[in-house]
Amino acid sequence: MFQSIKCKIQNFGRFLSNIMMPNISIFIAWGIMSALFAPLGWKPNTVLAELISPMIFYLLPILIGYTGGRIIGGERGGIIGSITTIGMIANTKIPMLLGGMVAGILGGWIIKNFDSLVKDKIKNGFEMLVNNFSISIIGILLTIISFFFIGPYIEWISTSIGYLLKIIIHYNLLPFIAIIIEPAKIFFLNNTINHGIFSPLGLQDILDNKNSIFFLIESNPGPGLGVLLACFFLGKDKSSKSAGGAAIIQFLGGVHEVYFPYVLMNPKFLLSLILGSMTNIFILVCFQGGLIGAVSPGSILAILAMTKKDFYCINIFSIFASFIISFLTSIILLKFIDDKNKKFFKSSKKVVNSSWLEDYGDKPDCFFKNINTIAVACDAGMGSSAIGASILRKKIRKKNLTYIAISNVSIHSIPKNIDMVITHKNLTSRAKEYAPHSKHISLVNFLDNMFYDFLVDKLIENKNVDNNQKSINKNNIDEKDQLKTLFRLSKDNIFLNQCAENKEQAIKIVGKYLVDQGYVKNDYIDAMLEREKITSTWLGEHIALPHGTIKSKDAILKTGIVFCQFPKGVRFGDNINDIAYLVIGIAAKNNEHIMVVSKITNALDNQEIIHKLSKTKHVEDVLSYLNI
């Protein structure tokens, strides 16, 4: 029950932060301009100061509305979200950042459902007409609704929240919010709190004040730095040695996630974080400190850049004081714990470095085979995952495993066809939702070098050389000749002038030809349809490459492809205009399809070629361009 609630909170928080984070650079640009050109800035300029207000009242809300709509309904949803946001802006007197979120979500949801309703019901040739007029008409209706109803209601909510916060600040109750914030951060809700809650509140608050305290509550690196340095100086285990490097990354790089594992190892450190954060907030309230814009990442350098003239002493003092309180509290917790907890710390090497070993050390060799792509994922995809991916990438290069591609991504952006996903153990359940067919490894610390060494050793032991490549090495046949053998196109597997009402019917046609050519069994057709449900095989540029799932390998008799032309087109993608004219069915017993996809995309890199092949009536034309 608790895990389910936690997962739902994380998903909702991730959704809010995903709306805000792509626009953080605009927040920063607005903050820098305010620091420079506002009346109390470093270089006051009445002309350039005129640029500041439109950014917060128009640019930011519209971009937020677009981002929210795009997440829900793609590019069309983004456009609808932007149009809807205009209605709120026109009838309110505060920055509609919350309004942009609502507008984007509402617009994206409506256009997504509209597209699902008319899917496969639009006559050929009318796609663009329906596409453009649907956005226009729905956009007008939503703009009117947002102008008269949604905008004023959100303005009332924002004003009420602002009034409530003023009461809390007036009675010096704001520091107690640290009791909620710090534990929430440890469960990877830091981006949600900062960008989904405090950034909108801060931008509204700054209209009435010289700066805003809300920008420096979650982003303060002081408490985390205190915990890390206490572990570095007093920790007795090997894992504590990494705390020094983590402190540098956290304080200068702004990646707060690096101290989360140390707190999860010993939850008593939450007391250090809470007391440190309360100290920071208390000083900021007393001396009216704060920043002029959102900070991302929470680096001391970014904080100084967002500090207004005459406020450096206050902000630096609040951060330093929070660090001292957190550091001293952590020392007390480390130095005066009982013998039982000392044993815990001595064995923390196992907690940090070897928890994954119990789960994966005895895994069968097949778990580490066929790994070509690895994604290191965290909540935002830009902090701890970037560090972990960098460490793993260096070790991969050092061992000359150049065929493995390493990337860092956010949880919601994990490619469904990725081979292996590495995440923090608290995020693994969410990662499996986005990549259910990938191999997942959970760890506790993204700085865990022992884990990456273990993984690289396993990959070396089970070096991913497919049967095709082994055959090439054994017989001294180069890759090009081998591909020609496996994927040779002849007149017998080119089928022109095919017709299908939808992509399912097109896949069945392509699958039947694969069966007729002796490449696959009949069961493979169902696997192709199943693959399309998991993730679309729409390649873009009017090309689709349907193939079966990983589990369907047994249904493949031999490797091969068939080329099918659909002159009237078949909708394969999510959008109305995602029409495929060339549908190429693939049956690969191993991983040869990766190479053949690359060859096909290289051969079809010209719109004229694609157009010609989609209309040609001569098989020889296809052979001339796709002579792989």
C-alpha positions as CSV (number, residue, x, y, z in Angstrom):
1,M,0.0,0.0,0.0
2,F,2.8,2.4,1.0
3,Q,4.8,1.6,-2.1
4,S,1.7,2.2,-4.3
5,I,1.1,5.6,-2.7
6,K,4.7,6.6,-2.9
7,C,4.9,5.6,-6.6
8,K,1.7,7.6,-7.4
9,I,3.2,10.7,-5.6
10,Q,6.5,10.3,-7.5
11,N,4.7,9.9,-10.8
12,F,2.6,13.0,-10.2
13,G,5.6,15.0,-9.0
14,R,7.6,13.8,-12.0
15,F,4.8,15.0,-14.2
16,L,4.8,18.5,-12.7
17,S,8.6,18.8,-12.8
18,N,8.6,17.7,-16.4
19,I,6.4,20.6,-17.3
20,M,8.7,23.1,-15.5
21,M,12.2,21.8,-16.1
22,P,12.4,22.3,-19.9
23,N,11.8,26.0,-19.3
24,I,14.3,26.5,-16.4
25,S,16.7,28.3,-18.8
26,I,14.0,30.9,-19.3
27,F,13.6,31.3,-15.6
28,I,17.3,31.8,-15.3
29,A,17.4,34.3,-18.2
30,W,14.6,36.3,-16.6
31,G,16.4,36.2,-13.2
32,I,19.7,37.4,-14.7
33,M,18.0,40.2,-16.6
34,S,16.2,41.3,-13.3
35,A,19.5,41.3,-11.5
36,L,21.2,43.4,-14.1
37,F,18.6,45.8,-15.4
38,A,15.9,46.2,-12.7
39,P,15.9,49.5,-10.7
40,L,17.8,47.8,-7.9
41,G,20.0,45.7,-10.1
42,W,23.7,46.0,-10.9
43,K,23.3,48.0,-14.1
44,P,19.8,49.7,-13.9
45,N,18.5,50.4,-17.4
46,T,15.0,51.7,-17.9
47,V,14.9,50.6,-21.6
48,L,16.1,47.0,-21.1
49,A,14.0,46.7,-18.0
50,E,11.0,46.8,-20.2
51,L,11.9,43.3,-21.4
52,I,11.6,41.7,-17.9
53,S,7.8,42.0,-17.4
54,P,6.8,40.4,-20.8
55,M,9.0,37.4,-20.0
56,I,7.2,36.5,-16.8
57,F,3.7,37.5,-17.9
58,Y,3.7,36.1,-21.4
59,L,6.7,34.0,-22.5
60,L,6.9,31.8,-19.4
61,P,3.2,30.9,-19.1
62,I,2.9,30.2,-22.8
63,L,6.0,28.0,-22.8
64,I,4.7,26.1,-19.7
65,G,1.3,25.7,-21.4
66,Y,3.0,24.4,-24.6
67,T,5.2,22.0,-22.6
68,G,2.3,20.6,-20.6
69,G,0.2,20.1,-23.7
70,R,3.0,18.4,-25.6
71,I,3.6,15.9,-22.8
72,I,0.0,14.9,-22.9
73,G,-0.9,15.3,-26.6
74,G,2.3,15.7,-28.6
75,E,3.0,18.7,-30.8
76,R,-0.8,19.3,-31.4
77,G,-1.3,19.3,-27.6
78,G,1.4,21.8,-27.2
79,I,-0.2,24.2,-29.7
80,I,-3.6,23.8,-28.0
81,G,-2.0,24.4,-24.6
82,S,-0.4,27.6,-25.8
83,I,-3.6,29.0,-27.3
84,T,-5.6,28.2,-24.1
85,T,-3.0,29.9,-21.9
86,I,-3.5,33.2,-23.8
87,G,-7.1,33.3,-22.6
88,M,-5.9,33.2,-19.0
89,I,-3.2,35.8,-19.5
90,A,-5.6,38.3,-21.1
91,N,-8.0,38.3,-18.1
92,T,-5.6,38.1,-15.1
93,K,-3.1,40.4,-13.4
94,I,-0.6,37.8,-12.1
95,P,1.8,35.5,-13.9
96,M,-0.2,32.5,-15.1
97,L,2.4,29.8,-14.4
98,L,-0.1,27.6,-12.6
99,G,-2.6,28.6,-15.3
100,G,-0.1,27.4,-18.0
101,M,0.1,24.0,-16.3
102,V,-3.7,23.7,-16.2
103,A,-4.1,25.0,-19.8
104,G,-1.4,22.6,-21.2
105,I,-2.9,19.5,-19.4
106,L,-6.4,20.4,-20.5
107,G,-5.6,21.2,-24.1
108,G,-3.4,18.2,-24.5
109,W,-6.0,15.9,-23.1
110,I,-8.8,17.2,-25.3
111,I,-6.8,17.1,-28.5
112,K,-5.4,13.6,-27.7
113,N,-9.0,12.3,-27.2
114,F,-10.2,14.1,-30.4
115,D,-7.4,12.5,-32.4
116,S,-8.3,9.0,-31.0
117,L,-11.9,9.6,-31.9
118,V,-11.2,10.5,-35.6
119,K,-8.4,8.0,-36.0
120,D,-8.7,6.0,-39.2
121,K,-12.0,7.8,-40.1
122,I,-10.5,10.7,-42.2
123,K,-10.6,10.3,-45.9
124,N,-7.3,10.3,-47.7
125,G,-6.4,13.9,-48.8
126,F,-8.4,15.5,-46.0
127,E,-5.8,14.9,-43.2
128,M,-4.3,18.5,-43.3
129,L,-7.7,20.1,-43.4
130,V,-8.9,18.2,-40.4
131,N,-5.6,18.7,-38.6
132,N,-5.5,22.5,-38.9
133,F,-9.2,23.2,-38.4
134,S,-9.5,20.9,-35.4
135,I,-6.8,22.8,-33.6
136,S,-8.3,26.2,-34.6
137,I,-11.9,25.4,-33.4
138,I,-10.9,23.6,-30.2
139,G,-8.4,26.3,-29.5
140,I,-10.9,29.1,-29.8
141,L,-13.4,27.3,-27.5
142,L,-10.8,26.6,-24.8
143,T,-9.4,30.2,-25.0
144,I,-12.9,31.6,-24.3
145,I,-13.4,29.1,-21.4
146,S,-10.1,30.0,-19.9
147,F,-10.7,33.7,-20.3
148,F,-14.1,33.7,-18.5
149,F,-13.7,30.8,-16.0
150,I,-10.4,29.0,-15.6
151,G,-8.1,32.1,-15.5
152,P,-10.1,34.1,-12.8
153,Y,-10.5,30.9,-10.7
154,I,-6.7,30.2,-10.8
155,E,-6.0,33.8,-10.0
156,W,-8.2,33.5,-6.9
157,I,-6.4,30.3,-5.8
158,S,-3.0,31.9,-6.3
159,T,-4.0,35.0,-4.4
160,S,-5.3,32.8,-1.5
161,I,-2.1,30.7,-1.4
162,G,-0.1,33.9,-1.4
163,Y,-2.1,35.3,1.5
164,L,-1.8,32.1,3.5
165,L,2.0,32.1,3.0
166,K,2.2,35.6,4.2
167,I,0.5,34.6,7.4
168,I,2.8,31.7,7.8
169,I,5.9,33.9,7.3
170,H,4.5,36.6,9.6
171,Y,4.2,34.2,12.5
172,N,7.7,32.6,11.7
173,L,6.2,29.2,10.9
174,L,7.8,28.8,7.5
175,P,11.0,27.0,8.9
176,F,8.8,24.1,10.0
177,I,8.1,23.3,6.4
178,A,11.6,21.7,6.4
179,I,10.0,18.7,8.3
180,I,8.1,17.9,5.1
181,I,10.6,19.0,2.5
182,E,13.8,17.1,3.5
183,P,12.2,13.6,3.8
184,A,10.4,14.2,0.5
185,K,13.6,15.1,-1.2
186,I,15.2,11.8,-0.1
187,F,12.5,9.9,-2.0
188,F,13.5,11.8,-5.2
189,L,10.8,14.4,-5.1
190,N,13.4,17.2,-5.1
191,N,12.7,18.3,-8.6
192,T,8.9,18.2,-8.0
193,I,9.3,20.4,-4.9
194,N,11.6,22.9,-6.5
195,H,10.2,23.3,-10.0
196,G,6.6,22.1,-9.5
197,I,5.8,24.0,-6.3
198,F,8.4,26.6,-5.2
199,S,9.3,28.0,-8.6
200,P,5.7,29.2,-9.4
201,L,5.3,30.4,-5.8
202,G,8.6,32.3,-6.0
203,L,7.7,34.0,-9.3
204,Q,4.4,35.2,-7.9
205,D,6.1,36.3,-4.7
206,I,8.8,38.3,-6.4
207,L,6.3,40.7,-7.9
208,D,5.7,42.1,-4.4
209,N,9.2,41.7,-3.0
210,K,12.8,42.4,-4.0
211,N,13.5,38.7,-4.1
212,S,11.8,35.4,-3.0
213,I,12.7,33.0,-0.2
214,F,11.0,30.2,-2.1
215,F,13.9,29.9,-4.6
216,L,16.4,29.1,-1.8
217,I,14.5,26.6,0.3
218,E,14.8,23.3,-1.7
219,S,17.9,24.3,-3.7
220,N,20.1,25.1,-0.6
221,P,23.2,22.8,-0.8
222,G,24.2,23.5,2.8
223,P,22.4,20.6,4.7
224,G,23.5,18.0,2.2
225,L,27.1,19.3,2.3
226,G,27.1,18.9,6.1
227,V,26.1,15.3,5.9
228,L,28.6,14.4,3.2
229,L,31.6,16.0,5.0
230,A,30.6,14.4,8.3
231,C,30.7,11.0,6.6
232,F,34.0,11.8,4.9
233,F,35.8,12.9,8.1
234,L,34.2,10.4,10.6
235,G,33.0,7.5,8.4
236,K,35.1,4.3,9.0
237,D,34.1,2.3,5.9
238,K,35.3,2.5,2.4
239,S,32.1,4.0,1.1
240,S,32.8,7.1,3.2
241,K,35.8,7.9,1.0
242,S,33.4,8.6,-1.9
243,A,31.6,11.2,0.3
244,G,34.4,13.8,-0.4
245,G,33.9,13.6,-4.1
246,A,30.2,13.6,-3.7
247,A,30.4,16.8,-1.6
248,I,32.2,18.6,-4.4
249,I,29.7,17.4,-7.0
250,Q,26.8,18.4,-4.7
251,F,28.1,21.8,-3.7
252,L,29.6,23.0,-6.9
253,G,27.7,20.9,-9.4
254,G,24.4,21.2,-7.7
255,V,23.5,17.4,-8.0
256,H,21.8,16.9,-4.6
257,E,20.9,13.3,-5.4
258,V,24.4,12.2,-4.5
259,Y,23.8,12.6,-0.8
260,F,20.5,10.7,-0.8
261,P,22.1,7.2,-0.5
262,Y,24.0,8.3,2.7
263,V,20.8,9.4,4.3
264,L,19.0,6.3,3.2
265,M,21.7,4.2,4.8
266,N,21.2,6.0,8.1
267,P,17.8,7.7,8.3
268,K,19.0,9.5,11.4
269,F,20.7,11.9,9.1
270,L,17.3,13.3,8.3
271,L,17.5,15.1,11.6
272,S,20.7,16.9,10.3
273,L,19.0,17.9,7.1
274,I,15.9,19.2,8.8
275,L,17.7,21.2,11.4
276,G,20.0,22.6,8.7
277,S,17.1,23.5,6.4
278,M,15.2,25.1,9.3
279,T,18.3,27.3,10.1
280,N,18.5,28.4,6.5
281,I,14.8,29.3,6.2
282,F,14.8,31.1,9.6
283,I,17.7,33.3,8.6
284,L,16.2,34.1,5.3
285,V,12.9,35.0,6.9
286,C,14.5,37.2,9.6
287,F,16.7,39.1,7.1
288,Q,14.4,38.9,4.1
289,G,16.9,37.0,2.0
290,G,16.2,35.0,-1.1
291,L,16.9,34.8,-4.9
292,I,15.5,36.6,-7.9
293,G,15.0,33.5,-10.0
294,A,14.7,29.7,-10.0
295,V,17.9,27.7,-9.5
296,S,18.7,24.6,-11.4
297,P,20.8,22.8,-10.6
298,G,21.2,23.7,-6.9
299,S,24.8,24.7,-7.1
300,I,26.4,27.5,-5.0
301,L,27.5,29.0,-8.3
302,A,24.0,29.1,-9.6
303,I,22.7,30.5,-6.3
304,L,25.3,33.3,-6.4
305,A,24.3,34.1,-10.0
306,M,20.6,34.4,-8.9
307,T,21.4,36.6,-5.9
308,K,20.5,40.2,-6.1
309,K,22.8,43.1,-5.4
310,D,23.1,43.8,-1.6
311,F,21.9,40.3,-0.7
312,Y,25.1,38.3,-1.0
313,C,25.9,38.4,2.7
314,I,22.5,37.3,3.8
315,N,22.3,34.3,1.4
316,I,25.8,33.2,1.9
317,F,25.4,33.4,5.7
318,S,22.1,31.4,5.6
319,I,23.8,28.6,3.5
320,F,26.9,28.5,5.7
321,A,24.8,28.4,8.9
322,S,22.7,25.6,7.5
323,F,25.9,23.7,6.6
324,I,27.4,24.2,10.1
325,I,24.2,23.0,11.9
326,S,23.9,20.0,9.6
327,F,27.6,19.1,9.9
328,L,27.6,19.3,13.7
329,T,24.4,17.3,14.1
330,S,25.8,14.6,11.8
331,I,29.0,14.5,13.8
332,I,27.0,13.9,17.0
333,L,25.0,11.2,15.3
334,L,28.2,9.5,14.0
335,K,30.3,9.9,17.1
336,F,27.8,9.1,19.9
337,I,25.8,6.3,18.4
338,D,25.7,2.9,20.2
339,D,27.8,-0.1,19.4
340,K,25.0,-1.7,17.4
341,N,24.8,1.3,15.0
342,K,28.6,1.4,14.8
343,K,28.5,-2.2,13.5
344,F,25.9,-1.0,11.0
345,F,28.3,1.7,9.7
346,K,31.2,-0.7,9.5
347,S,29.1,-2.9,7.3
348,S,27.7,-0.1,5.3
349,K,30.1,-1.1,2.5
350,K,27.7,-4.0,2.0
351,V,24.7,-1.7,2.0
352,V,26.2,0.8,-0.5
353,N,28.3,-1.3,-2.6
354,S,27.0,-4.9,-2.4
355,S,23.3,-4.8,-2.1
356,W,23.1,-5.2,-5.9
357,L,25.6,-8.1,-5.7
358,E,23.1,-10.2,-3.7
359,D,20.5,-9.7,-6.5
360,Y,22.7,-9.9,-9.6
361,G,26.0,-11.6,-8.6
362,D,24.4,-15.0,-9.1
363,K,22.3,-14.1,-12.1
364,P,22.7,-16.5,-15.1
365,D,25.0,-15.5,-17.9
366,C,22.1,-14.7,-20.2
367,F,21.2,-11.7,-18.0
368,F,24.3,-9.9,-19.1
369,K,24.3,-11.2,-22.7
370,N,23.1,-9.2,-25.7
371,I,23.6,-5.8,-24.1
372,N,24.2,-3.2,-26.7
373,T,22.5,-0.2,-25.0
374,I,22.4,0.8,-21.4
375,A,20.4,3.7,-19.9
376,V,21.3,5.2,-16.5
377,A,18.0,6.8,-15.3
378,C,17.0,9.1,-12.5
379,D,14.0,11.3,-11.9
380,A,15.1,14.2,-14.1
381,G,17.8,12.6,-16.2
382,M,20.3,15.4,-15.7
383,G,21.8,14.9,-12.2
384,S,22.8,11.6,-10.6
385,S,22.1,9.6,-13.8
386,A,24.5,11.9,-15.8
387,I,27.2,11.2,-13.2
388,G,26.6,7.5,-13.2
389,A,26.5,7.3,-17.0
390,S,29.8,9.3,-17.2
391,I,31.5,6.8,-14.8
392,L,30.2,3.8,-16.6
393,R,31.1,5.3,-20.0
394,K,34.7,5.8,-19.0
395,K,35.0,2.2,-17.7
396,I,33.4,0.9,-20.9
397,R,35.9,2.8,-23.1
398,K,38.8,1.7,-20.9
399,K,37.8,-2.0,-21.5
400,N,37.3,-1.3,-25.2
401,L,33.6,-2.3,-25.2
402,T,32.9,0.3,-27.8
403,Y,29.8,-1.5,-29.2
404,I,27.9,-0.6,-26.0
405,A,26.1,2.8,-26.0
406,I,25.6,4.5,-22.6
407,S,23.0,7.2,-22.1
408,N,21.5,9.1,-19.1
409,V,17.7,9.7,-19.3
410,S,14.8,10.6,-17.1
411,I,12.6,7.8,-15.9
412,H,9.7,8.8,-18.2
413,S,12.1,9.0,-21.2
414,I,13.6,5.5,-21.0
415,P,13.4,4.0,-24.5
416,K,11.2,0.9,-24.5
417,N,13.7,-1.1,-26.6
418,I,16.7,-0.3,-24.3
419,D,18.6,-3.5,-23.4
420,M,19.5,-2.6,-19.8
421,V,18.3,0.1,-17.3
422,I,20.2,1.2,-14.2
423,T,18.3,3.1,-11.6
424,H,18.2,3.8,-7.9
425,K,16.3,1.1,-6.0
426,N,13.5,3.6,-5.1
427,L,13.0,4.3,-8.8
428,T,13.2,0.8,-10.3
429,S,9.5,0.1,-10.1
430,R,8.7,3.2,-12.1
431,A,11.4,2.4,-14.6
432,K,9.9,-1.0,-15.2
433,E,6.6,0.6,-16.2
434,Y,8.3,2.5,-19.0
435,A,10.7,-0.3,-20.2
436,P,8.9,-3.6,-19.2
437,H,11.0,-5.8,-21.5
438,S,14.4,-4.4,-20.5
439,K,16.8,-5.8,-17.9
440,H,16.8,-3.7,-14.8
441,I,19.5,-3.3,-12.2
442,S,18.9,-1.3,-8.9
443,L,21.7,0.4,-7.0
444,V,21.9,2.6,-3.9
445,N,24.6,5.0,-4.9
446,F,25.2,6.3,-8.4
447,L,28.9,6.9,-7.4
448,D,29.4,3.2,-6.5
449,N,32.6,2.4,-8.5
450,M,32.5,-1.2,-7.3
451,F,29.1,-1.7,-9.0
452,Y,30.3,-0.4,-12.3
453,D,33.5,-2.5,-12.1
454,F,31.3,-5.6,-11.4
455,L,29.0,-4.7,-14.4
456,V,31.8,-4.2,-16.8
457,D,33.5,-7.5,-15.8
458,K,30.2,-9.3,-16.4
459,L,29.8,-7.7,-19.8
460,I,33.3,-8.7,-20.7
461,E,32.7,-12.3,-19.5
462,N,29.6,-12.4,-21.7
463,K,30.9,-10.3,-24.5
464,N,28.0,-9.4,-26.7
465,V,29.0,-10.7,-30.1
466,D,26.0,-12.1,-31.9
467,N,26.1,-15.2,-34.0
468,N,26.2,-13.2,-37.1
469,Q,29.4,-11.4,-36.0
470,K,30.9,-14.6,-34.8
471,S,30.3,-16.1,-38.1
472,I,32.0,-13.1,-39.8
473,N,35.1,-13.4,-37.6
474,K,35.3,-17.2,-38.0
475,N,35.1,-17.2,-41.8
476,N,36.9,-13.9,-42.3
477,I,33.9,-12.4,-44.1
478,D,33.5,-8.7,-43.7
479,E,30.3,-7.2,-42.4
480,K,29.1,-5.9,-45.8
481,D,29.2,-9.2,-47.5
482,Q,27.5,-10.9,-44.5
483,L,24.7,-8.4,-44.7
484,K,24.3,-8.9,-48.4
485,T,23.9,-12.7,-47.7
486,L,21.4,-12.3,-44.9
487,F,19.3,-9.4,-46.2
488,R,19.6,-9.9,-50.0
489,L,16.6,-8.3,-51.8
490,S,15.3,-10.1,-54.8
491,K,12.3,-9.8,-57.0
492,D,10.6,-12.5,-55.0
493,N,10.5,-10.5,-51.8
494,I,9.4,-7.1,-53.2
495,F,5.7,-6.6,-53.3
496,L,4.3,-3.4,-54.9
497,N,0.8,-1.8,-55.0
498,Q,-0.4,-3.3,-51.7
499,C,-3.5,-1.9,-49.9
500,A,-4.5,-1.9,-46.2
501,E,-7.1,0.0,-44.2
502,N,-4.9,0.3,-41.1
503,K,-1.5,-0.7,-39.8
504,E,-2.7,-4.0,-38.2
505,Q,-3.9,-5.1,-41.6
506,A,-0.7,-3.9,-43.2
507,I,1.4,-5.9,-40.7
508,K,-0.6,-9.0,-41.4
509,I,0.1,-8.6,-45.1
510,V,3.8,-8.1,-44.5
511,G,3.8,-11.0,-42.1
512,K,2.1,-13.3,-44.6
513,Y,4.8,-12.5,-47.2
514,L,7.5,-13.4,-44.6
515,V,5.7,-16.7,-44.0
516,D,5.4,-17.4,-47.8
517,Q,9.1,-16.7,-48.3
518,G,10.0,-19.3,-45.6
519,Y,11.5,-16.8,-43.2
520,V,9.1,-17.3,-40.3
521,K,6.3,-19.4,-38.9
522,N,2.7,-18.2,-38.8
523,D,3.1,-17.4,-35.1
524,Y,5.5,-14.6,-36.0
525,I,2.6,-12.5,-37.4
526,D,1.0,-12.3,-33.9
527,A,4.4,-11.4,-32.4
528,M,4.6,-8.5,-35.0
529,L,1.2,-7.2,-33.9
530,E,2.2,-7.5,-30.2
531,R,5.4,-5.6,-30.9
532,E,3.3,-2.8,-32.4
533,K,1.2,-2.5,-29.2
534,I,4.4,-2.2,-27.1
535,T,6.0,0.4,-29.2
536,S,5.3,1.7,-32.7
537,T,7.7,0.6,-35.5
538,W,7.0,3.8,-37.3
539,L,10.4,5.1,-38.4
540,G,9.3,8.4,-39.8
541,E,9.8,9.8,-43.3
542,H,6.9,7.5,-44.5
543,I,8.7,4.3,-43.6
544,A,7.7,1.6,-41.1
545,L,9.8,-1.5,-40.1
546,P,7.5,-4.0,-38.4
547,H,9.1,-7.0,-36.7
548,G,8.4,-9.4,-33.9
549,T,9.1,-9.3,-30.1
550,I,12.2,-10.7,-28.5
551,K,10.2,-13.7,-27.3
552,S,9.3,-14.6,-31.0
553,K,12.9,-15.7,-31.9
554,D,11.8,-19.3,-32.0
555,A,9.2,-18.5,-34.7
556,I,12.0,-17.3,-37.1
557,L,13.2,-20.0,-39.5
558,K,15.9,-17.8,-41.1
559,T,16.9,-14.2,-41.4
560,G,15.4,-12.1,-44.1
561,I,13.3,-9.1,-45.1
562,V,10.3,-8.3,-47.4
563,F,9.6,-4.9,-49.0
564,C,6.0,-3.9,-49.4
565,Q,4.7,-0.7,-51.1
566,F,1.4,0.9,-50.0
567,P,0.8,3.7,-52.6
568,K,-2.3,5.0,-50.7
569,G,-0.5,5.0,-47.4
570,V,-1.1,3.5,-44.0
571,R,-1.2,5.4,-40.8
572,F,1.5,3.9,-38.5
573,G,2.4,6.8,-36.1
574,D,0.5,8.5,-33.4
575,N,-0.3,11.6,-35.4
576,I,-2.6,11.9,-38.3
577,N,0.2,12.7,-40.8
578,D,2.3,9.7,-39.8
579,I,1.6,7.8,-43.0
580,A,3.8,5.0,-44.2
581,Y,4.1,4.2,-47.9
582,L,7.0,1.8,-47.5
583,V,6.6,-1.0,-45.0
584,I,9.6,-3.3,-44.7
585,G,9.1,-6.5,-42.7
586,I,12.1,-7.9,-40.8
587,A,12.9,-11.3,-39.4
588,A,16.2,-11.6,-37.6
589,K,17.3,-14.6,-35.7
590,N,19.9,-12.5,-33.7
591,N,20.6,-8.8,-33.7
592,E,21.2,-8.3,-37.4
593,H,18.2,-6.1,-37.7
594,I,20.1,-3.3,-36.0
595,M,22.5,-3.2,-38.9
596,V,19.9,-3.6,-41.6
597,V,17.9,-0.8,-40.1
598,S,21.0,1.4,-40.3
599,K,21.5,0.4,-44.0
600,I,17.9,1.0,-44.9
601,T,17.8,4.5,-43.3
602,N,21.1,5.4,-45.1
603,A,19.7,4.2,-48.4
604,L,16.4,6.1,-47.9
605,D,17.9,9.4,-46.7
606,N,16.5,11.3,-49.6
607,Q,12.8,12.4,-49.9
608,E,12.9,12.1,-53.6
609,I,14.0,8.4,-53.3
610,I,11.2,7.7,-50.8
611,H,8.6,9.4,-53.0
612,K,9.8,7.5,-56.1
613,L,9.7,4.2,-54.3
614,S,6.2,4.9,-52.9
615,K,4.9,5.4,-56.5
616,T,7.0,3.2,-58.7
617,K,5.5,0.2,-60.6
618,H,8.9,-1.4,-61.3
619,V,10.6,-3.8,-59.0
620,E,14.0,-2.8,-60.5
621,D,13.7,0.6,-59.0
622,V,13.5,-0.9,-55.5
623,L,16.5,-3.1,-56.2
624,S,18.6,-0.2,-57.4
625,Y,18.1,1.8,-54.3
626,L,17.9,-0.9,-51.6
627,N,20.8,-3.1,-52.8
628,I,22.0,-3.8,-49.3
